[in-house]
Amino acid sequence: MAKDKQKEKLVDPAAAQPEGYHVPVLLHETIAALNIRPDGVYVDATFGGGGHSAAILTQLGAHGRLIAFDQDADAADNLPRDERVLFIPQNFRHLKRFLRLHGIQKVDGILADLGVSSHQFDEATRGFSIRFNADMDMRMDRRQPVTAFDILQTYTELQLHKLFEKYGEVTNAKTLAKTIVETRDRVSLKTIDAFKNALRPVVKGNPNKYFAQVFQALRIEVNQELEALKALLEQAKEVVQPGGRIAVITFHSLEDRLVKQFFREGSFEEKDDNPFVQHTVEKVFTVITRKPVTAGEEELKRNTRSRSAKLRVAERV
């Protein structure tokens, strides 16, 4: 009966959103998959505009709690006036440390939406979007010292090559890296327009798509996004109590691969294919989503950003 009531509440997830705020990707599917208990403690590891948090709060009772993490100082502007919410202005890679600091040993669920928020893309000065001219910044946490410009100026040709190849899947990553190294001492690459203009001779295919891939690679490196994801998943083993769930929405194949492997294996270690070596797999999670959940036709029409979103959910054993 209790589960039926929860399903009724989830009929219109958009109704829980702050006025004028875009409905987050895979909102209904994510909230339903968390199997929220009214008196539970839940973590929104990527608070952002507060969309997912608002939906979680509709499922919580008076004694439920929501712990919201976000390293972007702008996120604090979206906090609801709700005594059940504790906001922690930090990267989710510090999950366990700050939960312990606030006397929280275990939680009933964790949600992480790894996409860049619309606000970050739309704020020109942040340097996330190729649509505007601004400094090559891309820091989600502006307290950290390293910017995209710093990477362009200090990384070796080989480091840049591997970076664009791995994180951006840039087809001519080697040529791109060589051009940056040859250009950076002669031409300033400090702004987005200067960077794009300097590299136009090596752009392959659609310029917008090409630079989107390049910017994605730089953003992932600046914010150490894959390292942070690994840290979150490792700590989830310790803080999610048995029966609790973790739901992760990814937008990049590398992220999705990490989540899939960790949910299945409980670690990031690559298996040895030697048939004579016995492998012992620690059963940490039960995978709830055998295949990733993706957006339906209606959501795809409403939000093109949802096209690359994949939701995976697991339950702590």
PLY file of the C-alpha trace (Angstrom):
ply
format ascii 1.0
element vertex 317
property float x
property float y
property float z
element edge 316
property int vertex1
property int vertex2
end_header
0.00 0.00 0.00
2.80 2.41 0.93
4.51 1.80 -2.42
1.26 2.49 -4.28
0.95 5.83 -2.52
4.50 6.72 -3.48
3.76 5.96 -7.15
0.74 8.25 -7.03
2.94 11.10 -5.81
5.28 10.64 -8.76
2.69 11.11 -11.50
3.78 14.69 -12.24
7.42 15.25 -11.25
7.43 18.69 -12.87
4.97 19.90 -10.24
7.73 19.67 -7.60
10.15 21.92 -9.50
10.96 25.51 -8.63
8.99 27.90 -10.83
10.74 28.52 -14.13
13.35 25.85 -13.54
13.91 23.18 -16.18
12.83 19.66 -15.20
15.98 17.55 -14.68
16.82 14.65 -16.99
15.12 11.29 -16.21
13.51 12.82 -13.12
10.53 10.47 -12.74
12.59 7.35 -13.42
15.34 8.38 -10.99
13.05 9.25 -8.07
11.02 6.08 -8.54
14.17 3.94 -8.67
15.47 5.33 -5.37
12.49 3.67 -3.62
12.39 6.53 -1.10
11.37 5.90 2.51
9.50 8.85 4.07
11.72 8.82 7.18
14.97 8.09 5.32
18.17 10.07 4.85
19.08 10.81 1.22
21.97 12.50 -0.53
21.66 14.61 -3.67
25.35 14.66 -4.62
24.81 17.19 -7.43
22.27 19.71 -6.15
22.61 22.22 -9.01
19.28 23.92 -9.66
17.57 21.86 -6.98
15.29 19.95 -9.36
16.03 16.44 -8.15
16.11 17.59 -4.53
12.67 19.17 -4.83
11.27 15.87 -6.09
12.97 13.89 -3.32
11.49 16.23 -0.71
7.96 15.48 -1.94
8.60 11.84 -1.02
10.04 12.55 2.43
8.00 12.94 5.58
8.59 15.33 8.46
11.40 13.16 9.84
13.17 12.56 6.55
16.43 14.34 5.71
18.10 15.47 2.51
21.83 16.19 2.33
22.66 18.28 -0.73
26.22 18.60 -2.06
27.43 21.07 -4.69
30.86 22.58 -5.24
29.44 25.44 -7.32
28.78 28.44 -5.07
25.89 29.52 -7.33
23.91 26.43 -6.31
23.25 27.89 -2.84
20.89 30.42 -4.46
18.50 27.57 -5.31
18.14 26.17 -1.78
14.55 25.73 -0.55
13.51 26.99 2.86
13.14 23.55 4.35
14.50 22.42 7.71
14.93 18.90 6.34
17.69 20.08 3.97
21.37 20.29 4.88
23.49 21.96 2.20
27.21 21.13 1.98
29.12 23.42 -0.46
31.70 20.80 -1.43
32.54 18.33 -4.19
30.82 14.99 -3.65
34.21 13.29 -3.61
34.30 14.38 0.06
30.98 12.64 0.79
31.97 10.48 3.76
34.06 13.17 5.45
31.27 15.73 5.55
28.56 13.25 6.44
30.64 12.18 9.44
31.27 15.83 10.31
27.51 16.27 10.64
27.04 13.07 12.62
25.60 11.03 9.75
26.98 7.49 9.57
24.60 5.88 7.08
22.18 7.04 4.39
19.27 5.34 2.61
20.12 6.53 -0.86
22.39 8.62 -3.07
21.55 10.41 -6.32
24.18 11.84 -8.66
23.42 13.61 -11.96
26.81 14.04 -13.62
25.69 16.48 -16.31
26.74 20.11 -16.40
23.82 22.30 -15.37
22.08 24.59 -17.86
23.00 27.51 -15.61
26.71 26.74 -15.94
26.45 26.51 -19.72
24.40 29.70 -19.96
26.63 31.83 -17.72
29.16 33.23 -20.21
31.85 34.07 -17.66
32.21 30.45 -16.53
33.84 29.43 -19.83
31.88 26.18 -20.27
30.18 27.06 -23.54
31.57 27.65 -27.01
28.71 30.11 -27.62
30.28 32.95 -25.63
33.64 34.67 -25.42
35.14 34.51 -21.94
38.26 33.28 -20.20
39.12 29.60 -20.69
38.07 28.75 -17.15
35.65 25.78 -16.81
36.04 25.40 -13.03
32.90 24.15 -11.32
34.48 25.07 -8.00
36.03 28.50 -8.48
38.08 28.03 -5.30
40.35 25.56 -7.08
43.43 27.07 -8.77
43.69 25.18 -12.10
41.73 26.49 -15.09
41.42 25.23 -18.67
43.92 27.90 -19.71
46.45 26.56 -17.20
46.13 23.10 -18.75
46.56 24.46 -22.27
49.69 26.35 -21.20
51.43 23.72 -19.07
50.54 20.22 -20.31
53.01 18.49 -22.61
52.05 17.57 -26.16
51.63 13.93 -25.14
49.44 14.85 -22.15
47.19 17.01 -24.33
47.03 14.28 -26.99
45.87 11.65 -24.48
43.48 14.11 -22.84
41.60 15.00 -26.04
41.66 11.43 -27.30
40.33 9.86 -24.11
37.91 12.44 -22.74
36.76 14.14 -25.95
37.15 11.33 -28.50
38.65 13.98 -30.80
39.60 12.21 -34.05
42.76 14.26 -34.70
43.78 14.60 -31.04
47.48 14.24 -31.87
47.40 17.05 -34.45
45.35 19.22 -32.10
47.83 18.77 -29.25
50.79 19.54 -31.54
49.10 22.72 -32.81
48.35 23.95 -29.27
51.97 23.46 -28.15
53.33 25.19 -31.28
50.85 28.07 -30.95
50.69 28.84 -27.21
54.03 30.71 -27.04
53.13 32.94 -30.00
49.40 33.51 -29.48
47.45 33.87 -26.25
44.88 31.10 -25.75
43.39 32.75 -22.67
39.94 33.43 -24.12
37.45 31.18 -25.89
37.49 33.20 -29.11
41.29 33.31 -29.19
41.46 29.56 -28.60
38.93 28.77 -31.33
40.52 31.14 -33.84
43.98 29.72 -33.27
42.80 26.16 -33.87
40.45 26.67 -36.81
43.02 25.30 -39.33
42.91 21.85 -37.67
39.14 21.61 -37.07
37.65 18.47 -38.61
33.99 18.27 -39.62
31.35 20.42 -37.95
33.17 23.17 -35.97
30.50 23.29 -33.24
30.64 19.54 -32.67
34.44 19.54 -32.81
34.85 22.30 -30.24
32.14 20.77 -28.05
34.27 17.60 -27.85
37.42 19.61 -27.13
35.68 21.63 -24.40
34.23 18.47 -22.87
37.71 16.97 -22.56
39.12 20.10 -20.95
36.18 20.36 -18.52
36.57 16.75 -17.39
40.28 17.31 -16.77
39.89 20.68 -15.03
37.35 19.30 -12.59
38.88 15.82 -12.26
35.40 14.44 -12.90
36.28 10.77 -13.31
38.42 10.76 -10.17
35.58 12.39 -8.23
33.11 9.78 -9.54
35.38 6.94 -8.45
35.71 8.49 -4.98
31.92 8.83 -4.68
31.27 5.21 -5.66
33.96 3.86 -3.33
32.52 5.80 -0.41
28.98 4.71 -1.28
30.00 1.19 -0.27
30.53 2.47 3.27
27.75 5.02 3.73
24.75 3.43 1.98
23.09 1.03 4.38
21.84 -2.42 3.31
18.70 -2.05 1.22
19.59 1.54 0.32
20.08 2.55 -3.29
22.40 4.63 -5.42
21.26 6.16 -8.71
23.77 7.70 -11.12
22.97 9.58 -14.33
25.91 9.74 -16.74
26.44 11.64 -20.01
29.77 10.18 -21.15
30.73 6.63 -22.08
33.71 6.63 -19.69
31.48 7.60 -16.76
28.88 5.00 -17.67
31.54 2.30 -17.96
32.89 3.11 -14.48
29.43 3.01 -12.90
28.48 -0.22 -14.68
31.67 -1.98 -13.60
31.52 -0.77 -10.01
27.90 -1.78 -9.53
28.69 -5.21 -10.94
32.15 -5.86 -9.44
32.36 -3.58 -6.41
35.70 -2.22 -7.64
37.47 -0.60 -10.60
40.16 -3.26 -10.96
40.39 -4.84 -14.38
39.94 -8.63 -14.38
42.78 -10.91 -15.44
41.56 -13.02 -18.37
43.80 -15.92 -17.35
41.42 -18.93 -16.96
43.72 -20.44 -14.32
43.40 -17.43 -12.01
40.45 -17.52 -9.62
38.62 -14.26 -9.06
36.78 -13.45 -5.86
34.19 -10.71 -6.40
32.98 -8.88 -3.32
29.19 -8.70 -3.56
28.56 -5.08 -2.66
25.56 -4.11 -4.79
22.66 -5.78 -6.50
22.17 -4.20 -9.91
18.60 -2.92 -10.31
18.96 -1.69 -13.90
20.36 -4.52 -16.05
20.41 -2.06 -18.94
20.73 1.70 -18.47
17.48 3.67 -18.40
17.32 6.27 -21.18
14.92 9.08 -22.03
11.63 8.35 -23.78
10.36 10.08 -26.91
8.47 12.77 -25.02
11.50 13.78 -22.95
13.76 13.72 -26.00
11.44 16.20 -27.72
11.31 18.42 -24.65
15.02 18.30 -23.84
17.66 17.35 -26.44
20.27 17.18 -23.66
18.61 13.99 -22.42
19.74 12.12 -25.56
23.04 11.04 -24.02
21.75 10.50 -20.47
21.97 7.01 -18.95
20.62 6.07 -15.54
22.01 3.12 -13.61
20.72 2.05 -10.19
22.03 -0.45 -7.65
21.00 -1.58 -4.16
23.44 -2.08 -1.29
23.57 -5.70 -0.22
0 1
1 2
2 3
3 4
4 5
5 6
6 7
7 8
8 9
9 10
10 11
11 12
12 13
13 14
14 15
15 16
16 17
17 18
18 19
19 20
20 21
21 22
22 23
23 24
24 25
25 26
26 27
27 28
28 29
29 30
30 31
31 32
32 33
33 34
34 35
35 36
36 37
37 38
38 39
39 40
40 41
41 42
42 43
43 44
44 45
45 46
46 47
47 48
48 49
49 50
50 51
51 52
52 53
53 54
54 55
55 56
56 57
57 58
58 59
59 60
60 61
61 62
62 63
63 64
64 65
65 66
66 67
67 68
68 69
69 70
70 71
71 72
72 73
73 74
74 75
75 76
76 77
77 78
78 79
79 80
80 81
81 82
82 83
83 84
84 85
85 86
86 87
87 88
88 89
89 90
90 91
91 92
92 93
93 94
94 95
95 96
96 97
97 98
98 99
99 100
100 101
101 102
102 103
103 104
104 105
105 106
106 107
107 108
108 109
109 110
110 111
111 112
112 113
113 114
114 115
115 116
116 117
117 118
118 119
119 120
120 121
121 122
122 123
123 124
124 125
125 126
126 127
127 128
128 129
129 130
130 131
131 132
132 133
133 134
134 135
135 136
136 137
137 138
138 139
139 140
140 141
141 142
142 143
143 144
144 145
145 146
146 147
147 148
148 149
149 150
150 151
151 152
152 153
153 154
154 155
155 156
156 157
157 158
158 159
159 160
160 161
161 162
162 163
163 164
164 165
165 166
166 167
167 168
168 169
169 170
170 171
171 172
172 173
173 174
174 175
175 176
176 177
177 178
178 179
179 180
180 181
181 182
182 183
183 184
184 185
185 186
186 187
187 188
188 189
189 190
190 191
191 192
192 193
193 194
194 195
195 196
196 197
197 198
198 199
199 200
200 201
201 202
202 203
203 204
204 205
205 206
206 207
207 208
208 209
209 210
210 211
211 212
212 213
213 214
214 215
215 216
216 217
217 218
218 219
219 220
220 221
221 222
222 223
223 224
224 225
225 226
226 227
227 228
228 229
229 230
230 231
231 232
232 233
233 234
234 235
235 236
236 237
237 238
238 239
239 240
240 241
241 242
242 243
243 244
244 245
245 246
246 247
247 248
248 249
249 250
250 251
251 252
252 253
253 254
254 255
255 256
256 257
257 258
258 259
259 260
260 261
261 262
262 263
263 264
264 265
265 266
266 267
267 268
268 269
269 270
270 271
271 272
272 273
273 274
274 275
275 276
276 277
277 278
278 279
279 280
280 281
281 282
282 283
283 284
284 285
285 286
286 287
287 288
288 289
289 290
290 291
291 292
292 293
293 294
294 295
295 296
296 297
297 298
298 299
299 300
300 301
301 302
302 303
303 304
304 305
305 306
306 307
307 308
308 309
309 310
310 311
311 312
312 313
313 314
314 315
315 316
